[in-house]
Amino acid sequence: MPHDHHHHIPAEGGDRNLWAAIAVNGGLTVAQVVAGLMSGSLALIADAVHNLSDAISLVLALAARRIARRPADAAMTFGYGRAEVVAALINYTTLITLSVWLAVEGVGRLISPQPVDGWIVVIVAGFAFVVDAVTALLTLRMARTSVNIRAAFLHNLADALGSVAVIVAGTLILLYDWRLIDPLVTLLIAAYILWHAASEIMPVIRILMLGSPADPGAEEVLAALRDVPGVVDVHHLHLWRMQEHEISLEAHVVQEDGAGDAVRQKLKTLLSERFHIHHSVIEIEPVDAACEDVPAIGH
């Protein structure tokens, strides 16, 4: 009978990449803060603050990966896989908070423009772009399969694009002494971060709220279960993600008299092979003792 509780999280190679990304982001943050204070560039300091959040997000992602590898125990009977989802929620929330802070600071600079040393801005932002791009590449492969690493990856991707914008700002300041470009670029960076974080945080919240996955949908699974020979009805169906890549199902199934345990095995095989649902709890009910006036989905 198909039954698999364990979700494997690759270990050492990915962790080494994360440690390397943390190190380069930490060093870059210090360099950008110093350069931002020397040049008077809010955009550069904004990029430095975001880089600091990158380093913190990577530390959090690494810690979550290690916690998620722990096996289930009496305290966490479903295992620790959701540690990665919680880390993603913290990272996205941090990104949203940072974007709002940057927007407020940018508006303040629009009202009262400050002098900016364009050369320092361009040189440091160029170095930052290289570091951000390398960091993003270090986490790209893992980001495809982990919402936790994807949150950290978006931190770095946003920083790389932000560095490009800062380079443009510094160049315009050098050529035309256009001081307003610094806060304008800050506002663009803030808007970009907010847009990405807001769009990515909803699936994370859905997992933590025990929402059913988009694929497969609860209605689709319900219809498939009801089509299995020997099944009279299905109700009290619950479908949720125990963690990002592991879907769980619970349902009451009314079966025909005399069907035995064959129906349960058919249902579990269907769930495993068609929907990749390997953790399911199915309560069998005889026709004469089935629940009455209950919803098909939910309780």
VOPAGU-2260 file (C-alpha; in pm, 1 decimal, decimal comma):
REM VOPAGU-2260
SITE   aa  ch    i         X         Y         Z
SITE  MET   A    0       0,0       0,0       0,0
SITE  PRO   A    1     155,0     336,4    -100,0
SITE  HIS   A    2     257,5     527,9     209,6
SITE  ASP   A    3     546,9     770,9     237,1
SITE  HIS   A    4     585,9    1030,7     511,7
SITE  HIS   A    5     938,5    1147,9     438,7
SITE  HIS   A    6    1033,4    1444,9     222,7
SITE  HIS   A    7    1404,8    1443,1     144,7
SITE  ILE   A    8    1592,0    1773,8     163,6
SITE  PRO   A    9    1931,0    1767,0     -12,6
SITE  ALA   A   10    2210,1    1848,3     227,5
SITE  GLU   A   11    2571,7    1938,7     195,8
SITE  GLY   A   12    2609,4    2083,6    -154,0
SITE  GLY   A   13    2323,2    2326,3    -107,2
SITE  ASP   A   14    2439,7    2422,7     241,4
SITE  ARG   A   15    2788,7    2508,0     114,5
SITE  ASN   A   16    2637,7    2738,8    -146,7
SITE  LEU   A   17    2431,7    2910,3     120,0
SITE  TRP   A   18    2735,0    2961,6     345,2
SITE  ALA   A   19    2926,0    3116,9      52,9
SITE  ALA   A   20    2633,2    3345,7     -27,1
SITE  ILE   A   21    2609,9    3455,6     338,0
SITE  ALA   A   22    2979,2    3543,6     350,1
SITE  VAL   A   23    2982,9    3759,3      35,7
SITE  ASN   A   24    2661,3    3938,7     133,2
SITE  GLY   A   25    2794,4    4020,5     478,9
SITE  GLY   A   26    3110,2    4174,7     336,7
SITE  LEU   A   27    2917,8    4367,0      73,4
SITE  THR   A   28    2681,0    4512,9     332,0
SITE  VAL   A   29    2967,2    4666,8     530,3
SITE  ALA   A   30    3124,5    4813,0     214,4
SITE  GLN   A   31    2796,3    4964,4      94,0
SITE  VAL   A   32    2708,8    5125,0     428,5
SITE  VAL   A   33    3050,7    5292,2     447,9
SITE  ALA   A   34    3030,7    5405,6      84,7
SITE  GLY   A   35    2673,3    5527,5     124,3
SITE  LEU   A   36    2765,1    5741,9     426,0
SITE  MET   A   37    3072,5    5880,2     246,9
SITE  SER   A   38    2884,7    5963,6     -72,9
SITE  GLY   A   39    2556,9    6076,5      82,1
SITE  SER   A   40    2358,0    5832,8    -136,4
SITE  LEU   A   41    2031,8    5707,0      11,8
SITE  ALA   A   42    1994,8    5462,9    -276,7
SITE  LEU   A   43    2330,0    5305,4    -188,9
SITE  ILE   A   44    2239,1    5279,5     179,0
SITE  ALA   A   45    1901,8    5134,0      76,6
SITE  ASP   A   46    2084,9    4872,8    -126,5
SITE  ALA   A   47    2311,7    4801,8     172,0
SITE  VAL   A   48    2015,2    4753,3     405,4
SITE  HIS   A   49    1860,7    4518,0     154,0
SITE  ASN   A   50    2190,4    4329,4     131,6
SITE  LEU   A   51    2189,6    4293,6     509,5
SITE  SER   A   52    1840,5    4147,4     485,6
SITE  ASP   A   53    1978,3    3911,6     217,2
SITE  ALA   A   54    2244,8    3782,4     454,5
SITE  ILE   A   55    1990,0    3740,5     734,5
SITE  SER   A   56    1745,3    3569,3     499,2
SITE  LEU   A   57    2016,1    3325,8     389,7
SITE  VAL   A   58    2106,8    3245,6     751,6
SITE  LEU   A   59    1737,9    3186,8     822,8
SITE  ALA   A   60    1700,9    2970,6     510,5
SITE  LEU   A   61    2003,4    2762,0     610,7
SITE  ALA   A   62    1875,9    2714,3     966,7
SITE  ALA   A   63    1530,8    2618,6     837,7
SITE  ARG   A   64    1678,7    2358,4     599,1
SITE  ARG   A   65    1864,5    2195,3     886,6
SITE  ILE   A   66    1558,2    2193,0    1113,2
SITE  ALA   A   67    1341,9    2054,4     831,7
SITE  ARG   A   68    1566,5    1748,0     801,6
SITE  ARG   A   69    1478,3    1628,2    1151,0
SITE  PRO   A   70    1260,6    1316,7    1159,6
SITE  ALA   A   71     911,6    1324,3    1307,2
SITE  ASP   A   72     892,1    1275,9    1682,7
SITE  ALA   A   73     636,9    1291,7    1965,2
SITE  ALA   A   74     650,7    1672,2    1970,7
SITE  MET   A   75     614,9    1715,4    1592,5
SITE  THR   A   76     433,0    1406,8    1463,4
SITE  PHE   A   77     418,1    1547,6    1108,3
SITE  GLY   A   78     790,3    1625,7    1113,4
SITE  TYR   A   79     972,4    1958,8    1089,9
SITE  GLY   A   80     932,7    2027,0     716,9
SITE  ARG   A   81     724,4    2339,3     774,9
SITE  ALA   A   82    1025,8    2513,2     925,0
SITE  GLU   A   83    1114,3    2610,9     567,2
SITE  VAL   A   84     768,0    2754,8     509,4
SITE  VAL   A   85     788,6    2957,3     831,9
SITE  ALA   A   86    1132,0    3088,2     725,8
SITE  ALA   A   87     987,4    3193,4     390,0
SITE  LEU   A   88     705,5    3381,2     565,9
SITE  ILE   A   89     955,8    3567,8     785,2
SITE  ASN   A   90    1171,4    3656,1     484,5
SITE  TYR   A   91     882,0    3785,2     275,3
SITE  THR   A   92     745,8    3984,3     569,7
SITE  THR   A   93    1090,8    4138,8     615,9
SITE  LEU   A   94    1103,1    4231,8     247,2
SITE  ILE   A   95     762,7    4402,3     267,4
SITE  THR   A   96     867,7    4595,7     578,8
SITE  LEU   A   97    1193,0    4704,8     412,1
SITE  SER   A   98    1014,5    4819,6      98,2
SITE  VAL   A   99     779,1    5039,1     301,5
SITE  TRP   A  100    1070,8    5189,8     495,9
SITE  LEU   A  101    1262,8    5261,0     174,6
SITE  ALA   A  102     955,8    5425,0      21,4
SITE  VAL   A  103     915,7    5657,0     320,8
SITE  GLU   A  104    1283,9    5752,8     309,1
SITE  GLY   A  105    1268,4    5807,1     -67,0
SITE  VAL   A  106     971,6    6044,6     -37,0
SITE  GLY   A  107    1162,9    6238,1     228,4
SITE  ARG   A  108    1459,3    6280,8      -9,8
SITE  LEU   A  109    1226,5    6391,6    -291,2
SITE  ILE   A  110    1101,4    6670,1     -68,2
SITE  SER   A  111    1451,7    6761,6      45,2
SITE  PRO   A  112    1719,9    6647,2    -208,2
SITE  GLN   A  113    2072,1    6587,5     -72,3
SITE  PRO   A  114    2412,4    6610,3    -247,3
SITE  VAL   A  115    2545,3    6276,1    -372,2
SITE  ASP   A  116    2898,4    6169,6    -479,2
SITE  GLY   A  117    2825,6    5993,0    -808,2
SITE  TRP   A  118    3164,3    5822,7    -848,6
SITE  ILE   A  119    3145,9    5636,5    -518,5
SITE  VAL   A  120    2788,4    5533,6    -596,8
SITE  VAL   A  121    2876,4    5393,4    -941,0
SITE  ILE   A  122    3189,7    5205,2    -828,5
SITE  VAL   A  123    3035,6    5044,7    -519,3
SITE  ALA   A  124    2706,0    4966,3    -692,8
SITE  GLY   A  125    2898,3    4799,4    -976,4
SITE  PHE   A  126    3080,9    4580,3    -726,2
SITE  ALA   A  127    2750,0    4509,3    -551,3
SITE  PHE   A  128    2589,7    4398,1    -875,8
SITE  VAL   A  129    2862,8    4137,6    -931,0
SITE  VAL   A  130    2825,1    4003,7    -576,2
SITE  ASP   A  131    2443,1    3997,8    -596,1
SITE  ALA   A  132    2450,5    3817,2    -929,0
SITE  VAL   A  133    2693,9    3554,1    -797,4
SITE  THR   A  134    2482,0    3504,7    -484,8
SITE  ALA   A  135    2164,6    3464,2    -690,8
SITE  LEU   A  136    2337,8    3202,4    -906,7
SITE  LEU   A  137    2449,1    3011,4    -595,6
SITE  THR   A  138    2086,2    2969,7    -487,1
SITE  LEU   A  139    1914,0    2948,8    -828,7
SITE  ARG   A  140    1894,5    2569,8    -856,8
SITE  MET   A  141    1763,4    2522,6    -502,1
SITE  ALA   A  142    1510,3    2805,5    -547,6
SITE  ARG   A  143    1326,8    2603,5    -812,5
SITE  THR   A  144    1215,6    2342,5    -559,7
SITE  SER   A  145    1202,8    2524,6    -224,4
SITE  VAL   A  146     978,3    2813,6    -121,7
SITE  ASN   A  147    1227,2    2881,4     158,2
SITE  ILE   A  148    1527,8    2920,0     -74,4
SITE  ARG   A  149    1311,5    3099,1    -332,7
SITE  ALA   A  150    1242,4    3372,6     -76,0
SITE  ALA   A  151    1617,0    3416,2     -16,7
SITE  PHE   A  152    1683,0    3402,4    -392,6
SITE  LEU   A  153    1432,5    3684,6    -454,5
SITE  HIS   A  154    1615,2    3894,3    -195,1
SITE  ASN   A  155    1930,9    3862,0    -403,0
SITE  LEU   A  156    1763,6    3902,9    -740,9
SITE  ALA   A  157    1596,6    4222,3    -623,2
SITE  ASP   A  158    1933,6    4344,6    -496,9
SITE  ALA   A  159    2104,6    4273,6    -829,6
SITE  LEU   A  160    1840,0    4473,6   -1016,0
SITE  GLY   A  161    1855,6    4741,6    -748,2
SITE  SER   A  162    2231,1    4771,1    -800,3
SITE  VAL   A  163    2175,2    4826,9   -1172,5
SITE  ALA   A  164    1929,8    5104,2   -1088,1
SITE  VAL   A  165    2180,2    5261,8    -846,9
SITE  ILE   A  166    2450,9    5253,6   -1116,3
SITE  VAL   A  167    2215,1    5438,1   -1351,8
SITE  ALA   A  168    2139,2    5691,3   -1078,4
SITE  GLY   A  169    2507,3    5752,9   -1006,1
SITE  THR   A  170    2580,2    5797,0   -1376,1
SITE  LEU   A  171    2301,2    6055,8   -1416,8
SITE  ILE   A  172    2428,5    6240,3   -1109,7
SITE  LEU   A  173    2779,1    6252,6   -1262,0
SITE  LEU   A  174    2655,0    6369,4   -1602,2
SITE  TYR   A  175    2372,3    6607,1   -1507,9
SITE  ASP   A  176    2391,1    6656,8   -1129,0
SITE  TRP   A  177    2032,4    6529,4   -1115,4
SITE  ARG   A  178    1994,5    6472,4    -741,2
SITE  LEU   A  179    1628,9    6368,9    -756,9
SITE  ILE   A  180    1726,0    6048,8    -938,9
SITE  ASP   A  181    1864,2    5903,2    -612,7
SITE  PRO   A  182    1529,4    5902,8    -424,4
SITE  LEU   A  183    1343,4    5811,7    -745,2
SITE  VAL   A  184    1559,5    5500,1    -783,7
SITE  THR   A  185    1502,6    5423,6    -415,4
SITE  LEU   A  186    1125,5    5433,1    -474,1
SITE  LEU   A  187    1160,3    5205,4    -777,8
SITE  ILE   A  188    1362,2    4953,6    -575,9
SITE  ALA   A  189    1101,1    4966,3    -297,9
SITE  ALA   A  190     814,6    4913,5    -543,5
SITE  TYR   A  191     988,3    4619,0    -708,3
SITE  ILE   A  192    1061,6    4447,9    -374,8
SITE  LEU   A  193     702,6    4501,5    -255,8
SITE  TRP   A  194     553,6    4361,3    -577,2
SITE  HIS   A  195     761,5    4044,1    -564,1
SITE  ALA   A  196     720,5    3982,6    -191,9
SITE  ALA   A  197     344,8    4043,5    -194,2
SITE  SER   A  198     292,4    3799,3    -482,1
SITE  GLU   A  199     509,0    3526,3    -327,7
SITE  ILE   A  200     384,0    3550,2      31,6
SITE  MET   A  201      26,6    3436,1     -42,6
SITE  PRO   A  202     114,7    3072,4    -132,7
SITE  VAL   A  203     322,5    3055,7     186,0
SITE  ILE   A  204      30,7    3180,0     396,5
SITE  ARG   A  205    -196,2    2929,2     220,4
SITE  ILE   A  206      27,4    2640,1     331,2
SITE  LEU   A  207      38,2    2763,5     691,7
SITE  MET   A  208    -340,8    2810,4     690,8
SITE  LEU   A  209    -384,1    2444,7     583,6
SITE  GLY   A  210    -532,1    2554,0     253,0
SITE  SER   A  211    -584,2    2293,4     -16,4
SITE  PRO   A  212    -325,8    2299,9    -298,0
SITE  ALA   A  213    -412,3    2453,3    -632,8
SITE  ASP   A  214    -306,3    2129,3    -802,5
SITE  PRO   A  215    -467,1    1889,7    -744,2
SITE  GLY   A  216    -780,0    2074,6    -640,4
SITE  ALA   A  217   -1012,8    1934,4    -375,0
SITE  GLU   A  218   -1305,3    1907,8    -619,2
SITE  GLU   A  219   -1095,0    1710,0    -867,8
SITE  VAL   A  220    -976,7    1465,7    -600,9
SITE  LEU   A  221   -1330,0    1426,4    -464,1
SITE  ALA   A  222   -1469,6    1338,8    -809,3
SITE  ALA   A  223   -1192,6    1083,7    -869,1
SITE  LEU   A  224   -1251,8     911,9    -535,5
SITE  ARG   A  225   -1626,2     890,7    -598,7
SITE  ASP   A  226   -1560,7     719,9    -935,4
SITE  VAL   A  227   -1376,2     425,6    -777,2
SITE  PRO   A  228   -1579,5     100,8    -804,3
SITE  GLY   A  229   -1736,6       7,7    -470,2
SITE  VAL   A  230   -1754,4     369,0    -345,1
SITE  VAL   A  231   -2105,5     495,1    -267,6
SITE  ASP   A  232   -2008,0     839,6    -145,2
SITE  VAL   A  233   -1718,8    1049,5     -12,2
SITE  HIS   A  234   -1755,1    1329,0     242,7
SITE  HIS   A  235   -1560,4    1515,0     511,9
SITE  LEU   A  236   -1273,3    1544,4     263,6
SITE  HIS   A  237    -975,1    1751,7     380,7
SITE  LEU   A  238    -678,3    1823,9     154,4
SITE  TRP   A  239    -376,9    2021,1     270,0
SITE  ARG   A  240       0,1    2051,7     243,6
SITE  MET   A  241     191,0    1917,2     542,2
SITE  GLN   A  242     488,9    2097,9     388,6
SITE  GLU   A  243     571,1    2247,8      51,6
SITE  HIS   A  244     605,7    1919,8    -140,8
SITE  GLU   A  245     390,8    1681,8      63,5
SITE  ILE   A  246      11,9    1675,6      31,4
SITE  SER   A  247    -208,1    1500,1     285,6
SITE  LEU   A  248    -568,5    1382,9     259,7
SITE  GLU   A  249    -834,9    1278,4     505,5
SITE  ALA   A  250   -1181,3    1158,7     405,3
SITE  HIS   A  251   -1481,8     950,2     505,7
SITE  VAL   A  252   -1573,6     693,3     238,3
SITE  VAL   A  253   -1906,8     511,9     225,3
SITE  GLN   A  254   -1853,6     178,7      52,4
SITE  GLU   A  255   -2086,1     -88,7     -81,2
SITE  ASP   A  256   -2169,6    -373,9     153,2
SITE  GLY   A  257   -1930,1    -665,8     122,2
SITE  ALA   A  258   -1657,7    -468,4     -52,1
SITE  GLY   A  259   -1404,2    -546,6     221,7
SITE  ASP   A  260   -1071,2    -363,5     238,6
SITE  ALA   A  261   -1018,4    -369,0    -138,0
SITE  VAL   A  262   -1184,9     -27,3    -176,5
SITE  ARG   A  263    -943,7     137,6      63,5
SITE  GLN   A  264    -645,6      -5,6    -121,4
SITE  LYS   A  265    -783,8     109,6    -457,3
SITE  LEU   A  266    -833,0     461,0    -318,5
SITE  LYS   A  267    -481,3     480,8    -179,0
SITE  THR   A  268    -332,8     354,5    -504,1
SITE  LEU   A  269    -533,0     614,0    -699,9
SITE  LEU   A  270    -420,9     893,2    -467,9
SITE  SER   A  271     -57,5     789,0    -491,6
SITE  GLU   A  272     -31,2     722,2    -864,6
SITE  ARG   A  273    -259,1     994,2   -1004,2
SITE  PHE   A  274    -226,4    1276,9    -752,5
SITE  HIS   A  275     106,8    1194,5    -579,0
SITE  ILE   A  276     -67,6    1197,8    -241,8
SITE  HIS   A  277     123,9     944,6     -32,5
SITE  HIS   A  278     -15,9    1036,4     309,6
SITE  SER   A  279    -389,0     965,8     337,0
SITE  VAL   A  280    -626,5     870,7     616,9
SITE  ILE   A  281    -946,8     709,8     490,3
SITE  GLU   A  282   -1229,9     621,6     727,0
SITE  ILE   A  283   -1456,3     354,9     580,0
SITE  GLU   A  284   -1828,1     370,6     661,0
SITE  PRO   A  285   -2093,9     109,1     583,2
SITE  VAL   A  286   -2403,1     232,5     399,6
SITE  ASP   A  287   -2634,0     187,0     699,1
SITE  ALA   A  288   -2403,0     379,5     935,5
SITE  ALA   A  289   -2285,2     662,7     710,1
SITE  CYS   A  290   -2271,0    1021,8     831,5
SITE  GLU   A  291   -2582,1    1222,3     749,4
SITE  ASP   A  292   -2618,6    1587,5     642,1
SITE  VAL   A  293   -2242,0    1649,7     625,6
SITE  PRO   A  294   -2046,5    1848,8     363,9
SITE  ALA   A  295   -1851,8    1671,2      94,1
SITE  ILE   A  296   -1549,8    1896,9     152,7
SITE  GLY   A  297   -1453,1    2020,2     498,1
SITE  HIS   A  298   -1640,2    1961,3     819,0
